[in-house]
Amino acid sequence: MTMLKQRFIGSISFLLLLAVDISFGGQDINCDAAPRDLTVQFRGASCASHRHGSCVGDRSFGHGQPLPIGLFDRSQSGGQAPVVVYENADPDSFYSVLMIDPDAPSPSKPTAAPWLHWLVVNINGETLRSGGRGVGGKTVTEYAPPTPPSGIHRYIFLLFRQSGSISNVPVPSSRANFDVGAFKTYYDLECVATTSFRTGKEITE
């Protein structure tokens, strides 16, 4: 197993993300300038096509805005994986989507960051354009809804275009300290879009 793949599977390094805008420090991720034009639909909601950011039911939230923590209550179907829509997707390409928390376990001491909440590869571009009933593709790490133990956390979605279909993607040994840079480099991915939201126990409405 190569050193790069070892870093991807069980890395002890972490990314430094600043403010709501995404900055990945010295790692070669190249998402800083990616358009914030993803739409993330929670609980089967259908966001207006022009709306980028997040929506739950009939409530829409722009990029980086706070979402009430109650929206992710598992007993209220808040544990369902969201639908990711990217209107500019190439229908002939494949994509990967990641959801990470750069503030785990706390914004003041993010020693487990980035925490991997979701990883799906081989998503068909046509599915991304329409949203459909789900993202499709191959789920590597099952979706885990936000459960910030303390403070207000940022949750960031990264969409990567693949150079082709990828196979034999190992399940990371831990969600903690997921090395996005190693993953991107190993599979030759291009970051094409992002969005984010914030939530925490303090955000109730």
Legacy VTK file of the C-alpha trace (Angstrom):
# vtk DataFile Version 3.0
C-alpha trace
ASCII
DATASET POLYDATA
POINTS 205 float
0.000 0.000 0.000
1.377 3.401 -0.966
2.075 6.083 1.621
-0.523 8.313 -0.044
-3.218 5.672 0.260
-2.272 5.063 3.893
-2.765 8.761 4.544
-6.194 8.617 2.900
-7.367 5.594 4.883
-6.138 6.618 8.301
-4.603 10.059 8.387
-3.632 11.868 11.570
-3.317 15.175 9.789
-6.140 17.682 9.521
-7.175 20.616 7.390
-7.373 24.193 8.583
-10.549 25.856 7.333
-11.016 29.540 8.070
-14.326 31.356 8.682
-17.243 30.315 6.463
-15.253 30.782 3.287
-13.262 27.654 2.601
-9.497 27.823 2.986
-7.486 24.616 3.066
-4.175 25.954 4.256
-1.208 24.420 2.458
-2.934 21.285 1.200
-3.396 20.905 -2.531
-7.196 20.866 -2.727
-7.916 23.925 -4.873
-11.471 24.437 -3.626
-10.943 28.001 -2.415
-12.240 29.525 -5.651
-14.824 26.854 -6.494
-18.301 28.314 -7.112
-20.726 28.105 -4.188
-23.455 26.813 -6.476
-24.408 23.462 -4.978
-27.941 22.960 -3.733
-28.396 20.545 -0.826
-31.919 19.299 -0.216
-32.675 17.745 3.171
-35.642 15.486 3.984
-36.732 15.130 0.372
-37.271 18.868 -0.081
-37.208 20.369 -3.558
-35.378 23.693 -3.668
-36.151 26.229 -6.361
-33.762 25.697 -9.263
-32.189 29.118 -8.841
-31.565 28.677 -5.107
-28.040 27.642 -4.094
-27.373 26.612 -0.510
-29.619 24.390 1.592
-33.318 23.767 1.997
-35.468 21.739 4.356
-39.154 21.499 3.533
-40.236 24.966 2.459
-37.335 26.682 4.229
-34.306 27.789 2.190
-30.889 28.816 3.471
-28.097 30.502 1.540
-24.462 29.421 1.513
-22.921 29.577 4.977
-26.140 30.432 6.780
-27.174 28.840 10.111
-29.656 25.933 10.134
-31.611 24.986 13.286
-30.140 21.881 14.915
-33.630 20.383 15.237
-33.757 19.889 11.474
-31.311 16.993 11.884
-33.235 15.136 14.587
-33.147 11.457 13.594
-36.591 10.888 15.123
-37.967 13.482 12.682
-36.341 11.890 9.591
-33.396 14.226 9.990
-30.999 11.313 9.574
-31.753 10.852 5.885
-28.960 11.599 3.430
-29.601 14.810 1.491
-30.018 15.183 -2.240
-27.233 17.177 -3.891
-28.059 19.154 -7.037
-25.468 20.660 -9.359
-27.058 22.226 -12.413
-23.730 22.631 -14.227
-22.792 18.950 -14.053
-21.524 17.320 -17.235
-23.984 14.480 -17.944
-21.132 12.361 -19.312
-18.907 12.738 -16.226
-18.760 11.108 -12.813
-18.537 12.999 -9.539
-17.726 12.498 -5.857
-19.323 14.385 -2.977
-17.961 14.809 0.542
-19.490 16.382 3.626
-17.020 17.371 6.330
-16.973 19.187 9.670
-13.847 21.361 10.091
-14.740 22.177 13.711
-14.766 18.730 15.342
-15.020 18.245 18.219
-15.154 21.982 18.980
-14.349 25.142 17.009
-11.777 26.162 19.624
-10.022 22.791 19.542
-10.685 21.000 16.239
-8.349 18.081 16.939
-10.532 15.572 15.039
-11.071 17.805 12.003
-12.008 17.375 9.349
-14.655 14.903 10.479
-16.071 12.951 7.545
-19.875 12.913 7.548
-20.494 11.498 4.082
-18.605 10.236 1.041
-20.135 9.075 -2.233
-18.259 8.382 -5.477
-19.247 7.609 -9.086
-22.276 9.893 -9.107
-23.627 10.263 -12.625
-23.604 13.843 -13.905
-27.126 13.591 -15.273
-28.390 12.567 -11.825
-26.662 15.572 -10.282
-28.306 17.934 -12.763
-31.819 16.738 -12.027
-31.510 15.811 -8.361
-33.733 12.794 -8.904
-34.584 10.831 -5.768
-31.012 10.679 -4.471
-27.409 11.132 -5.493
-26.970 7.539 -6.660
-23.361 6.497 -7.091
-21.404 4.324 -4.664
-21.587 5.225 -0.974
-18.197 4.787 0.688
-19.069 6.363 4.050
-22.703 6.437 5.122
-24.275 9.804 5.833
-24.137 10.927 9.466
-26.214 14.024 10.319
-24.696 16.901 12.296
-24.384 16.269 16.035
-22.010 19.028 17.199
-21.036 18.356 20.826
-20.228 21.993 21.577
-20.160 25.315 19.804
-21.398 26.219 16.351
-19.891 23.998 13.661
-19.504 24.516 9.929
-20.582 21.699 7.621
-19.056 21.827 4.161
-20.023 19.961 1.001
-17.326 19.503 -1.641
-18.145 18.296 -5.138
-15.315 16.786 -7.200
-15.361 15.842 -10.877
-13.679 12.499 -11.493
-11.491 11.728 -14.495
-13.540 8.553 -14.930
-15.272 5.868 -12.904
-13.219 4.821 -9.871
-13.253 1.467 -8.105
-12.007 -0.213 -4.948
-12.320 2.897 -2.809
-11.521 1.729 0.735
-13.762 2.664 3.626
-11.763 5.086 5.817
-10.665 3.502 9.083
-11.979 6.537 10.955
-14.191 9.519 10.234
-11.787 11.706 12.215
-8.950 13.614 10.513
-10.040 12.607 7.027
-7.324 13.671 4.606
-9.244 15.364 1.787
-6.018 16.338 0.029
-4.758 12.762 -0.153
-8.149 11.551 -1.385
-8.259 14.229 -4.085
-4.704 13.566 -5.255
-4.912 9.775 -5.231
-8.043 9.700 -7.389
-7.108 12.696 -9.573
-10.163 14.781 -8.664
-11.076 18.342 -9.589
-13.045 20.449 -7.104
-15.887 22.082 -9.040
-18.426 23.327 -6.477
-19.066 23.762 -2.763
-21.615 24.946 -0.273
-21.842 25.033 3.508
-24.070 25.693 6.474
-23.619 26.163 10.216
-25.454 24.611 13.116
-25.117 23.927 16.818
-27.140 23.425 19.968
-27.431 27.208 20.285
-29.243 27.500 16.922
-32.825 26.453 17.521
-34.811 28.533 15.044
LINES 1 206
205 0 1 2 3 4 5 6 7 8 9 10 11 12 13 14 15 16 17 18 19 20 21 22 23 24 25 26 27 28 29 30 31 32 33 34 35 36 37 38 39 40 41 42 43 44 45 46 47 48 49 50 51 52 53 54 55 56 57 58 59 60 61 62 63 64 65 66 67 68 69 70 71 72 73 74 75 76 77 78 79 80 81 82 83 84 85 86 87 88 89 90 91 92 93 94 95 96 97 98 99 100 101 102 103 104 105 106 107 108 109 110 111 112 113 114 115 116 117 118 119 120 121 122 123 124 125 126 127 128 129 130 131 132 133 134 135 136 137 138 139 140 141 142 143 144 145 146 147 148 149 150 151 152 153 154 155 156 157 158 159 160 161 162 163 164 165 166 167 168 169 170 171 172 173 174 175 176 177 178 179 180 181 182 183 184 185 186 187 188 189 190 191 192 193 194 195 196 197 198 199 200 201 202 203 204
